[in-house]
Amino acid sequence: MKLCRYGKDGFEKPGMIDGEGKLRDLSKVVQGIGPNEISPRGLKMLSKVKPESLPVVSNNPRLGVPYVGISKFIAIGLNYSDHAKEAGMPIPAEPIVFSKATSCISGPSDDIIQPKGSTKLDWELELGVVIGSKAQYVAVDEALEHVAGYCVVNDVSERAFQLATSQWDKGKGFDTGGPIGPWLVTTDEIRDPQNLDMWLDLNGKRMQSGNTRTMIFSVAQIVSHVSQYMTLLPGDIITTGTPPGVGMGIKPNPVWLKPGDVLTLGIRGLGEQRQKIVAWPG
């Protein structure tokens, strides 16, 4: 299934994408899409709904974050060997775990607002993993049983903020710095999360191109690892690192995002995002 939320910010309705890519209204079936709906029980119920039985939504409305109830937004750094190389950092011996503030979350096509004082704004195309059932001290071979589905994430980063200290969080959590969506695609459609093509364009020029098979730590390893240090709850999301091609890695002159730039990015089977960079309004 491809689940989503559509409509004006703060007034989104639940939706489902049918086999032809059409948006269908799910609001007569559920009031929203949150931890209950993406739990194993909730997904089993929704799997019985035939998309063609739902009303088609016209006029191409805004798509919001595909579900609500995200208590934790966890990120993994340097999880692609070639990205670590371009960043000039060693291959990590275990996953590098940090957090993005939940207040940074935005819709897949909402504007990215360059934060006040920003000088080195960068992009990071990533695979997001959505937790569907409580995960605490889970083994690697059981980890994917706790996953509800997958989505596209742009781990937008302000490098000057990020690298000012050894802690990365303040360069990762600014408002609009965490676009998620357009859909939450359930695991029945993504059998192997380690074989997904990924791409990102800046102003129509291809900057990132990769595949999740080159992750240093797999989705299962990441979910298991994180669950050893914090309990993952339904709705929590883990964004799993980026392939090479970020602005910081371009030599000799890094490329930084500026107002007016447009990013388009996607992952095979998970849909596409599009964001325009706009200036801080202050």
N, C-alpha and C positions, 0 to 999 in steps of 0.2 A: 504493500500500500504506500501511497504518497499522501501524507497528511500535511495540511497547511492551515494558516489563518489569513483572512483577507479583510480589507476595509481600512478605514482611517485609523491612525494611531490611537490606541486606547479603546477602540470600538470594533475590534476585529471579530469576525465570525469564523466558525470552524469550516474547513473545506477539505475536499478530497480530489485528487487529480485522476481522471479516468485513463483508460488505455490509449486514447487518442490525444492526450495532453490537455483535455478540457477541464476547467475548474468547475467542480460541482459543490453545491451548498449542502453542508452536513448538519446544519443547525436544527433540523427537525429530529435528528438522531441523538446528538449530544449538544450540550450547551457550550462546551468549549473543548479544547485539547490541552490536557495537563497531565500530571502524574498518574491520575486514575485511568485516564484513557490510554496512556502508553504503557501501563502495566501489562503483564501477560494476560490477565483476565480481560482488561479493557481492549487490548488489541485483538483478542480472540473474538470478542463481541463485534468489533468494527470489521473484522475480516469477513463477516457474514453479510455485510452490506454490499449490495451490487451498485457500483458507481453509476451505471446507466439508469438506475431507479431514482437518482437524485436530480434536482433541478440544476440546469446549466446556469452558471453565473456569467453574465455578459459584461461588456465594457472594460474588460481588462483592469480590474481594480488593483490597488496597491496590495502587495503581499507583505504581511508582517512576519515577525519571528514565528516559526511554525508551531510552537507550543509554549505554554507558560509553566511556571513552577520550577524555575532553575534556582536551586539553592546554592550551587557551586559551579563556577566556570573555571575548570582546571586546564592548564596548558602544559605542553611538553616541549622543551627547547632542544634544538640541535638534534633532531631525530632522523635526519637524512644525511648520510655520510658526505655527499657532495656539497650540501649546504654548510655543514660544519667547516669543510675545507675553504669555501669561499669567505666564510666569516673569520677565518684564521684561528679557529678554536679546535682543540683536540676532540677526537671521538669520545663521547662520554662512556664511562664504564657502567653506568646505570641511568635510567631516565632522569632528566633534569625537570623537576616539577615546580611550577609557579602558578599563581592565580591571576585571573583577570577579574576585575570588579564586575559584579552583575549589572551595575548601573551603566556599563559600557555597551550593553547589548542593544542592537538595533536591527531593523528589517533588512532584507537582502538587497533592496534597491533604494534605501534611504541615503541621504547625503552623509558623507563623512565630514564632520566639522573639524578643521585643523585647530588643535588646542592652542590656547593662549600661550605665547612664548615658544611655540614649536619652530624648530629649524631643520629637523631631520625626520620628516614623516615618511614612513615606509609601509610596504604591503607584505602580506604573508598568506598565500593560499594554503588552506589546511583541510584535512578531513576531520569532521566533528563526530564524536561517538556519544550517543545519548543513552543514558542508563535507564532501564525499565524496571528493574527490581533491585532491592537493597543488596549491596555488595560489600562484604566485610571479610577480610582475610580469605579471599577466594583464590583457588589454584588457577594456574594458567589454562589448564585444559577444561576448566569450568567457567572461565571468565566471560566468554561470548554468550553464555546462557543468561547473563544479566544485562545484555544490551538490547534496547528496544529498536534502535535503528541508527541511521547515519545522516549527516547533512554537510553542506558546504559551510565553512567558516573562513572569514578573513580576519586573521590576527593582526590588525593594524597596529603599528608600533611607532613610538616616537623615540628614535635611537639616542638622541641627546639626553632625554630623561632616563631611558632604560640603562644606559651605560655609565651614568654619573656615579653609581655605586655598584656594589656586587649584587644587590637585590634588583630584580628586573621589574617588579610590579608597577612602579610608578610610570613606567613608559608603556604600559600595556592596558591600563584601566581607564583611560580618559573617555568621556562621553562620545558615543558613536564609534568607538574603536573595536567593536565586536559584532559585525554583521553576521547573522545566522540565517540559513535558509537557501533557497525558497521553500523547500519541503523537508519534512522528516520522512525518510524512506526506510521502511521496516526491513528487518533482517531477512524476511522471506524473499525479497527482491535483490538483496546484496549478499549472496552466499559467501563470497570471498572478499573481505575488505582489503586484502593484500594484493589486489590486482585491479586497481582503478586508475585510469588515466586522469591527469590533472593539468589545467592550463590557466594562465592569467595574462591578460593584455593590458597595456597602459596606452591609452589614446590610440588603440588599434594595432599596436606593435606587441608581438609576443615577447613576454619577459620571463615567464615561468612555464616550464613544460616538464612533467614528471609522471611517476607512477608510484603508487603506494607500496609496490613490491620492494622498493629500495629503502624502506624504513629500517633504521637500526633496530628498534624495538617494535614488535608487531602490536596490533590493537589488543590482542589477548594478553600479551606481556604487560602492556601499559595498564589495562584495567586491573589486572592482578596486582601489579606493583603498587599502584595508587591505593588500592583497597587495603594494603598492609599498614597504611599510615593515616587513613581517614575513611570513615564509612561513606560510601557512595549511595545516594538516595535516588529514587525515581525522579527523573527530570534533570539530574545533574548532567553536565556535558564536559567531555574532555576533548580538547583540540590537540591534534597529535603531531604537530611539527610541519615544517614547510620544505618543499624541494628547492633546489638552487634557483637563483634568478631574482632575488630580492634586490632592492635599490642599493642597500649598503654594500652588497657584494660586487657591484660593478666597478671595475678597475680601469684606469687609475682614478676616475672621477665618479663617485657614487651619484646616483640619481635619487632625488627626494621629491615627494609629492608636493604639488602646489595647487592653490585654488584654480579651478577650471579643468584640472585633469579628470579623466574618466577611466575607471577600472572596470573591466569585465573579466569574470573568472568563473570556472566551473569544474565539476568532477563528473566523470561518466556515470550516468544513471541517477545523479543527485541534483541535476538542474544547474542553473546559472545565476550569478549575481551581477549587478551593475551599480556602481556608485560614482557619484560626482563629488569631488573635493571642493568644499566651500570654506571661505575665510571665517575665523572667529568673529562673531558680530560685535564684539565690544569695541 
